[in-house]
Amino acid sequence: MAEDHPQDEPVVVRDNRRLDPETGEVRGAPAAGPAPAAPTVGGPNDGAAEADLDAAQGLAAQRLDELQRLNAEYANYRKRVERDRDVAKNTALAGVAESLLPVLDDVHLARQHGDLTGPFVAIADKLEATLTRFGLERYGEAGEPFDPAVHEALMHSHSDEYEVATCVQILQPGYRFAERVLRPARVAVADPQG
């Protein structure tokens, strides 16, 4: 059987690592000595070097433009995600608040008629304070001008007292959440005479 390596040839192991494991220095780095000579201007390869430099600068400008465009797209994406997250949060909170409107109506009516007494007063106050903290707002007061965007007129009358259509009685308060009307205030309206 023939052998590729005769027994008397020494085995050579070459360490091709770029960093020396003992000193941590870069191998093959030129020793500190005289600085390399600057390229001569006007030599035979000057036009090719200048063309290479122009091509490299053009490529760098193109890559910079792509990077700036990508950065702007990412910033827009991040803003859109944050805006969508806020919309989803507000929609969920508005849904919870809207489902609690009948409870708030009962609390409001009980308070108006003096039926809200004892420990239930504290519970009702906490419920209303919590919903207010999350952005639920009750509106509708007697004497405010009638606005069909936020009021629902259930009764009409005429009066010489008012110059514009005015809410004279609040039959059921309205609620809005984050500038969105959940339920318009149901009111009796007095229109000006004539």
Residue frames relative to the residue before (quaternion, step in Angstrom):
aa qw qx qy qz dx dy dz
M 1.0000 0.0000 0.0000 0.0000 0.00 0.00 0.00
A 0.3233 -0.7666 0.5227 0.1859 3.59 -0.73 1.00
E 0.2625 -0.7577 0.5783 0.1503 3.53 -1.06 0.78
D 0.4953 -0.6637 0.4775 0.2934 3.53 -1.13 0.78
H 0.7822 0.2142 -0.1056 0.5755 3.57 0.98 -0.82
P 0.3649 -0.7151 0.5421 0.2483 3.56 -0.70 0.97
Q 0.6358 -0.5819 0.3696 0.3472 3.56 -1.13 0.69
D 0.7104 0.4821 -0.2825 0.4279 3.60 0.96 -0.62
E 0.5591 0.5724 -0.4218 0.4264 3.68 1.20 -0.03
P 0.4126 -0.7141 0.4996 0.2649 3.61 -0.82 0.90
V 0.4463 -0.6573 0.5367 0.2841 3.58 -1.19 0.62
V 0.1682 -0.7890 0.5869 0.0693 3.56 -0.83 1.02
V 0.1080 -0.7712 0.6259 0.0435 3.58 -0.86 1.03
R 0.1516 -0.7967 0.5818 0.0618 3.55 -0.71 1.07
D 0.2620 -0.7466 0.5951 0.1408 3.58 -0.89 0.97
N 0.0846 -0.8355 0.5429 0.0051 3.58 -0.25 1.27
R 0.3614 0.7366 -0.5031 0.2713 3.59 1.17 0.32
R 0.4999 -0.6803 0.4584 0.2777 3.52 -0.99 0.91
L 0.7477 0.3100 -0.1909 0.5554 3.59 1.06 -0.74
D 0.4363 -0.6654 0.5400 0.2743 3.54 -1.01 0.83
P 0.4123 -0.7461 0.4575 0.2530 3.63 -0.60 1.07
E 0.6731 0.4970 -0.3069 0.4536 3.62 1.10 -0.48
T 0.7940 0.2928 -0.1531 0.5104 3.60 0.84 -0.90
G 0.3871 -0.7354 0.4742 0.2907 3.61 1.15 -0.49
E 0.5270 0.6324 -0.4123 0.3904 3.57 1.26 0.13
V 0.5599 -0.5953 0.4613 0.3455 3.53 -1.25 0.51
R 0.3446 -0.7350 0.5487 0.1998 3.53 -0.85 0.98
G 0.7960 0.3138 -0.2300 0.4638 3.51 -1.13 0.55
A 0.4441 0.6664 -0.4813 0.3564 3.60 1.25 0.16
P 0.5139 -0.6429 0.4508 0.3455 3.54 -0.94 0.74
A 0.5106 -0.6410 0.4816 0.3105 3.52 -1.01 0.79
A 0.5889 -0.5701 0.4281 0.3808 3.51 -1.19 0.60
G 0.2509 0.7515 -0.5660 0.2279 3.49 -0.49 1.16
P 0.7740 -0.2792 0.2014 0.5314 3.55 -1.06 -0.49
A 0.5401 -0.6267 0.4633 0.3176 3.53 -1.10 0.79
P 0.5554 -0.6038 0.4360 0.3699 3.56 -1.08 0.62
A 0.5611 -0.6234 0.4311 0.3328 3.51 -1.07 0.72
A 0.4886 -0.6529 0.4984 0.2943 3.54 -1.07 0.81
P 0.5435 -0.6141 0.4366 0.3700 3.58 -1.03 0.66
T 0.4597 -0.6840 0.4980 0.2700 3.50 -1.04 0.76
V 0.3847 -0.7124 0.5455 0.2166 3.52 -1.06 0.82
G 0.7878 0.3170 -0.2365 0.4721 3.49 -1.01 0.80
G 0.4404 0.6911 -0.4608 0.3406 3.57 1.26 0.20
P 0.7154 -0.4582 0.3034 0.4315 3.56 -1.25 0.08
N 0.7332 0.4049 -0.2466 0.4874 3.66 1.08 -0.56
D 0.3591 0.7666 -0.4748 0.2407 3.61 1.26 0.15
G 0.6625 0.5030 -0.3136 0.4580 3.65 0.89 -0.81
A 0.6604 0.4947 -0.3127 0.4705 3.59 0.97 -0.80
A 0.6468 0.5125 -0.3232 0.4632 3.59 0.99 -0.80
E 0.6553 0.5021 -0.3099 0.4716 3.59 0.98 -0.82
A 0.6383 0.5098 -0.3242 0.4770 3.59 1.02 -0.74
D 0.6403 0.5143 -0.3201 0.4723 3.58 1.02 -0.80
L 0.6456 0.5170 -0.3135 0.4666 3.58 1.00 -0.84
D 0.6517 0.5044 -0.3128 0.4723 3.61 0.94 -0.85
A 0.6503 0.5066 -0.3158 0.4697 3.59 0.97 -0.82
A 0.6607 0.5032 -0.3064 0.4652 3.59 0.96 -0.84
Q 0.6544 0.4975 -0.3145 0.4748 3.59 0.98 -0.79
G 0.6348 0.5251 -0.3246 0.4646 3.60 1.02 -0.74
L 0.6564 0.4972 -0.2990 0.4822 3.55 1.00 -0.87
A 0.6394 0.5176 -0.3265 0.4655 3.60 1.00 -0.78
A 0.6513 0.5040 -0.3161 0.4709 3.60 0.96 -0.82
Q 0.6361 0.5201 -0.3228 0.4698 3.58 1.02 -0.79
R 0.6730 0.4897 -0.2975 0.4677 3.61 0.89 -0.89
L 0.6257 0.5280 -0.3320 0.4685 3.59 1.06 -0.75
D 0.6410 0.5175 -0.3143 0.4718 3.58 0.99 -0.84
E 0.6555 0.5025 -0.3080 0.4721 3.61 0.95 -0.86
L 0.6566 0.5133 -0.3083 0.4587 3.56 0.98 -0.84
Q 0.6556 0.4971 -0.3127 0.4747 3.59 0.97 -0.82
R 0.6360 0.5183 -0.3244 0.4709 3.60 1.01 -0.78
L 0.6599 0.5033 -0.2977 0.4718 3.58 0.96 -0.89
N 0.6366 0.5223 -0.3197 0.4687 3.59 1.01 -0.79
A 0.6579 0.4941 -0.3088 0.4772 3.61 0.97 -0.82
E 0.6349 0.5177 -0.3321 0.4675 3.61 0.99 -0.77
Y 0.6545 0.5052 -0.3177 0.4642 3.59 0.97 -0.79
A 0.6414 0.5133 -0.3297 0.4652 3.60 0.97 -0.82
N 0.6530 0.4984 -0.3144 0.4758 3.61 0.97 -0.80
Y 0.6317 0.5295 -0.3271 0.4622 3.58 1.00 -0.80
R 0.6602 0.5097 -0.3063 0.4589 3.57 0.92 -0.92
K 0.6513 0.5014 -0.3165 0.4736 3.61 0.96 -0.82
R 0.6545 0.5148 -0.3137 0.4563 3.58 0.96 -0.86
V 0.6488 0.5068 -0.3191 0.4693 3.60 0.98 -0.80
E 0.6548 0.4992 -0.3163 0.4711 3.60 0.95 -0.83
R 0.6493 0.5080 -0.3157 0.4699 3.59 0.99 -0.82
D 0.6594 0.4964 -0.3064 0.4743 3.60 0.96 -0.85
R 0.6257 0.5303 -0.3348 0.4639 3.59 1.05 -0.74
D 0.6569 0.5001 -0.3106 0.4712 3.59 0.97 -0.83
V 0.6406 0.5161 -0.3264 0.4656 3.58 0.98 -0.82
A 0.6592 0.5008 -0.3134 0.4652 3.60 0.91 -0.86
K 0.6455 0.5154 -0.3216 0.4629 3.59 0.98 -0.83
N 0.6826 0.4830 -0.2907 0.4651 3.59 0.87 -0.94
T 0.6271 0.5302 -0.3382 0.4596 3.59 1.04 -0.71
A 0.6604 0.4982 -0.3048 0.4720 3.57 0.96 -0.83
L 0.6662 0.4898 -0.3032 0.4737 3.60 0.92 -0.87
A 0.6376 0.5148 -0.3288 0.4694 3.60 1.01 -0.77
G 0.6325 0.5338 -0.3321 0.4525 3.60 1.01 -0.73
V 0.6509 0.4941 -0.3105 0.4855 3.58 0.98 -0.83
A 0.6663 0.5006 -0.3071 0.4596 3.58 0.88 -0.93
E 0.6527 0.5179 -0.3171 0.4529 3.58 0.96 -0.84
S 0.6622 0.4949 -0.3183 0.4639 3.60 1.00 -0.70
L 0.6817 0.4729 -0.2874 0.4786 3.61 1.20 -0.42
L 0.4142 0.7349 -0.4638 0.2705 3.64 1.20 -0.07
P 0.6487 0.5009 -0.3580 0.4473 3.68 0.85 -0.69
V 0.6243 0.5206 -0.3389 0.4737 3.60 1.06 -0.70
L 0.6599 0.4997 -0.3046 0.4713 3.59 0.94 -0.88
D 0.6172 0.5334 -0.3464 0.4632 3.61 1.06 -0.69
D 0.6580 0.5029 -0.3098 0.4671 3.59 0.94 -0.87
V 0.6368 0.5127 -0.3224 0.4771 3.59 1.00 -0.82
H 0.6598 0.5146 -0.3055 0.4544 3.59 0.93 -0.92
L 0.6770 0.4790 -0.2943 0.4751 3.60 0.89 -0.87
A 0.6431 0.5120 -0.3279 0.4656 3.59 0.97 -0.79
R 0.6450 0.5088 -0.3205 0.4716 3.58 1.03 -0.76
Q 0.6466 0.5225 -0.3209 0.4538 3.62 0.98 -0.82
H 0.7562 0.3887 -0.2072 0.4839 3.59 0.95 -0.84
G 0.5225 -0.6684 0.3994 0.3474 3.61 1.25 0.08
D 0.4764 0.6858 -0.4293 0.3440 3.59 1.23 0.33
L 0.5994 0.5494 -0.3636 0.4546 3.59 1.24 -0.18
T 0.1846 0.7957 -0.5453 0.1884 3.57 -0.20 1.28
G 0.7836 0.3723 -0.2487 0.4307 3.51 -1.37 0.10
P 0.8213 -0.2331 0.1677 0.4929 3.57 -1.12 -0.67
F 0.5572 0.6220 -0.3957 0.3821 3.60 1.18 -0.35
V 0.5474 0.5967 -0.3989 0.4304 3.58 1.20 -0.43
A 0.6736 0.4910 -0.2940 0.4676 3.58 0.89 -0.93
I 0.6452 0.5154 -0.3226 0.4627 3.59 0.99 -0.81
A 0.6600 0.5032 -0.3038 0.4679 3.58 0.93 -0.91
D 0.6510 0.5142 -0.3182 0.4588 3.59 0.97 -0.83
K 0.6554 0.5049 -0.3143 0.4655 3.60 0.97 -0.82
L 0.6372 0.5261 -0.3286 0.4574 3.58 0.97 -0.83
E 0.6899 0.4692 -0.2841 0.4723 3.58 0.85 -0.97
A 0.6500 0.5146 -0.3242 0.4555 3.62 0.96 -0.80
T 0.6510 0.5146 -0.3225 0.4554 3.58 0.97 -0.82
L 0.6803 0.4775 -0.2937 0.4721 3.58 0.89 -0.88
T 0.6204 0.5263 -0.3409 0.4710 3.59 1.08 -0.68
R 0.6369 0.5350 -0.3304 0.4461 3.59 0.99 -0.82
F 0.6973 0.4485 -0.2733 0.4879 3.59 1.07 -0.67
G 0.6875 -0.5263 0.2693 0.4217 3.61 1.23 0.03
L 0.4858 0.6426 -0.4580 0.3759 3.62 1.21 0.13
E 0.0574 -0.8066 0.5881 -0.0167 3.55 -0.85 1.00
R 0.2656 -0.7316 0.6068 0.1614 3.56 -0.91 0.97
Y 0.0253 0.7966 -0.6037 0.0189 3.58 -0.99 0.76
G 0.5436 0.5918 -0.4910 0.3365 3.49 -1.37 0.30
E 0.1467 0.7680 -0.6021 0.1617 3.55 -0.42 1.27
A 0.5349 -0.6025 0.4807 0.3461 3.54 -1.11 0.69
G 0.7521 0.3741 -0.2917 0.4575 3.55 -0.99 0.89
E 0.5983 0.5521 -0.3907 0.4297 3.62 1.15 -0.20
P 0.5883 -0.5876 0.4076 0.3774 3.61 -1.07 0.64
F 0.4981 -0.6527 0.4861 0.2992 3.56 -1.08 0.76
D 0.0230 -0.7719 0.6348 -0.0271 3.56 -0.90 1.03
P 0.3587 -0.7743 0.4732 0.2188 3.61 -0.37 1.16
A 0.5758 0.5856 -0.3868 0.4194 3.62 1.19 -0.29
V 0.8046 0.2331 -0.1126 0.5344 3.61 1.09 -0.61
H 0.7133 0.3703 -0.2469 0.5415 3.61 1.27 -0.11
E 0.1876 -0.7318 0.6412 0.1348 3.52 -1.24 0.58
A 0.2721 -0.7837 0.5403 0.1410 3.56 -0.51 1.21
L 0.1410 -0.7985 0.5825 0.0558 3.57 -0.71 1.13
M 0.7805 0.1255 -0.0701 0.6084 3.59 1.22 -0.51
H 0.1503 -0.7713 0.6133 0.0798 3.56 -1.14 0.71
S 0.0515 0.7509 -0.6584 0.0100 3.51 -1.21 0.63
H 0.3592 -0.7046 0.5622 0.2418 3.57 -1.31 0.17
S 0.0333 0.8000 -0.5960 0.0608 3.54 -1.05 0.79
D 0.4488 -0.6740 0.5231 0.2658 3.56 -1.21 0.67
E 0.5347 0.6621 -0.3902 0.3514 3.60 1.24 -0.31
Y 0.7798 0.3485 -0.1558 0.4962 3.59 1.02 -0.74
E 0.3611 -0.7284 0.5471 0.1994 3.54 -1.14 0.76
V 0.7541 0.1955 -0.1228 0.6148 3.59 1.26 -0.47
A 0.6393 -0.4905 0.4009 0.4358 3.56 -1.25 0.29
T 0.0378 -0.8246 0.5610 -0.0622 3.57 -0.68 1.17
C 0.4441 -0.6518 0.5442 0.2859 3.55 -1.13 0.72
V 0.1364 -0.8185 0.5547 0.0611 3.59 -0.52 1.15
Q 0.7888 0.0766 -0.0516 0.6077 3.59 1.18 -0.42
I 0.2674 -0.7377 0.5994 0.1583 3.55 -1.02 0.88
L 0.2264 -0.7974 0.5487 0.1086 3.57 -0.45 1.21
Q 0.7719 -0.0584 0.0451 0.6315 3.56 1.12 -0.68
P 0.4206 -0.7254 0.4689 0.2776 3.62 -0.64 1.02
G 0.4094 -0.6858 0.5456 0.2540 3.50 -1.24 0.51
Y 0.1931 -0.7650 0.6028 0.1189 3.55 -1.26 0.40
R 0.0340 -0.7662 0.6412 0.0261 3.51 -1.14 0.75
F 0.1538 -0.7642 0.6229 0.0652 3.49 -1.22 0.66
A 0.8373 -0.0977 0.0158 0.5376 3.56 -0.65 1.17
E 0.7195 -0.4657 0.2241 0.4640 3.57 0.80 1.13
R 0.5986 0.5180 -0.3765 0.4813 3.61 1.23 0.22
V 0.3682 -0.7325 0.5276 0.2226 3.59 -0.74 1.03
L 0.2544 -0.7654 0.5754 0.1355 3.56 -0.68 1.15
R 0.7716 -0.0770 0.0626 0.6283 3.54 1.07 -0.79
P 0.4021 -0.7079 0.5128 0.2725 3.60 -0.80 0.90
A 0.5320 -0.5963 0.4871 0.3523 3.55 -1.21 0.53
R 0.2754 -0.7504 0.5794 0.1593 3.58 -0.87 0.97
V 0.0038 0.8454 -0.5217 0.1145 3.52 -0.48 1.29
A 0.3629 -0.6259 0.6295 0.2835 3.48 -1.49 0.19
V 0.1856 -0.8123 0.5507 0.0498 3.55 -0.76 1.10
A 0.1890 -0.7377 0.6366 0.1219 3.53 -1.13 0.79
D 0.2203 -0.7717 0.5874 0.1045 3.54 -0.69 1.16
P 0.5519 -0.5878 0.4506 0.3832 3.61 -1.12 0.52
Q 0.5473 -0.6194 0.4597 0.3247 3.55 -1.15 0.73
G 0.8175 0.2170 -0.1794 0.5024 3.58 -1.04 0.83
